[in-house]
Amino acid sequence: MLRLLKNLKPYWLAIIGVVFFVFLQAILELFLPTLMSNIIDIGVVNGDIHYILLIGLRMLLFALIAMAGSIAGNFLSSRVAIGFARDLRARVFARVESFSLEEFSEIGTASLIVRTTNDITQIQQLTVTLLRMFLRAPMLFIGGIIMAFTKNAQLALLLLAVLPVLVIVVYLVGQKSMGLFQSMQTRIDKLNLVLRDYLTGIRVIRAFNREGYEQIRFDKSNLELTETSQKVNTLMALLMPLMSLVLNLTIVAIIWLGSIRIEYGSMQVGDLMAFVQYASQIMFSLIMFSMMFIMIPRASVSAVRINEVLEMEPKIIDPVATEVPATLLKDEEHLPDTIPAKPGKGLLKFDKVSFCYQNAAEFALKDVSFQANPGEVTAIIGSTGSGKTTLVNLIPRFYDVSRGSISINGVDIRDISQEKLHNMIGLVPQKAILFSGTITDNISFGGNHLPLEEIKRVATIAQASRFIERMPEGYSSMIAQGGTNLSGGEKQRMSIARALAIHPDIFIFDDSFSALDFKTEARLREALKAETRDKTVLIVAQRVTTVMGAEQIIVLDKGEIVGMGKHHDLMKTSTVYREIVASQLAEEGLYE
């Protein structure tokens, strides 16, 4: 928690203002009971109306200044807490942006959402409480004890005897609540995950009539969170009545003992009334401490979860600038990323690449070696689970290879910054992802401020212009989140147009034509030839008809290359490829 609070340094001036106003408010509140006792013991006893009015006006002035100090202190503390939470959210988001897919899998998307929203809100609320109460409570506590001793030292000893009881109660409740708050945040993560699964998978859930099952899942997670919340709130609810009980019993004891001392003339009525108010201030300061102890355990759990994100080191990082090998200086196109040179034309090479997912029992890819040349189409085909998408994900460094290397233009991709690497690659993912916004926004997603003519050009190549121009607002038409107002084929064509718009050196089409009919796919592939004639093109496909015309076809099976070459060569040399071709084309009479 303290590590996060160190980030309050930029707000030191506002915090000094909070300290000043809170101190001013506390000092004035401590003087009010003494002024009231003077009114009773001097003004009322002597019947001095002028004195009563004079001291009364002074009390009113003190009260108004204390109120103004309270308002100013609360305003500044709120601004500090809100700004601190804003900065913390920005830091967490920036950290998450640097994560590889491995870190996302380790923490979980649902948990990251909760940590960025709910957990930071807990920290924000605690910050406000600390600024408003953590400073004021000790001032009232220490000042109240000092003023109580000035009124009557013997009665003040009674207060000191009660304080350990209150401290023990607050400590025990705080210790017990820590584990419950940790469990509660975990259950919020789980509920968020269930709800996210339901909302994103609503079509499948309804198609398979699984609403009842999802309702049971949600009810179970909701009930677990409710039960934990009830335990926490029950524990917290016991604290305030216990504190109030001790406070009221203490005041009764003070009044009883004070009345005896008044009877014997060793204490005045006004002093007793002031003493009761000081006792109330002391007890009230302890109640403020208890409120902080209610919030600190939960905020501490949230702080730990936030620190886990901030302190998690991404496994994929950009290279440190190093000296350029002399052999690379001979060819500008082969300069590594550390030198401000124009990227090459996209010569892609896999050299004995193996990859294993975190905590997986087996390698997803094993000793994969091939070269994809500019101006050629390299197709990757294989059965489901053969490692096609895994291979594609390694090229933009969504994951890093476990063994071997991947190079572009002779430079290991680990020696290229991620930003420049991604600028060299136009990826059309297996699942077309679109964002809420206009069609123009989505197509120009990889390069801001693209002219409308260029957007129309790439949309035409991607065979998307026809359905876009039929929409009411054309290229200004809005796309719903996730592209839910478009068909699968339309989303794929939008994704292809987005990749074309950045003019990369390497195009990767990860099963990107699966939702297109044969006629549209044929037109698209013909249009792509001119656009990609000097580019490296990788096509991952399930359909044999998509890969048959490629200059190089790579056949994957269980993470290994079991065939490589052109279609007619593989028909002779690769059993796996012949089986794939036979299974798809035999029924259409195309297989010989």
Beta strands, then each sheet from edge to edge (+ up, - down):
strand 1: 348-355
strand 2: 365-372
strand 3: 377-382
strand 4: 403-408
strand 5: 411-412
strand 6: 425-428
strand 7: 437-438
strand 8: 478-479
strand 9: 506-510
strand 10: 536-540
strand 11: 552-557
strand 12: 560-565
sheet 1: 2+ 1- 4+ 5-
sheet 2: 6+ 9+ 10+ 3+ 11+ 12-
sheet 3: 7+ 8-
end
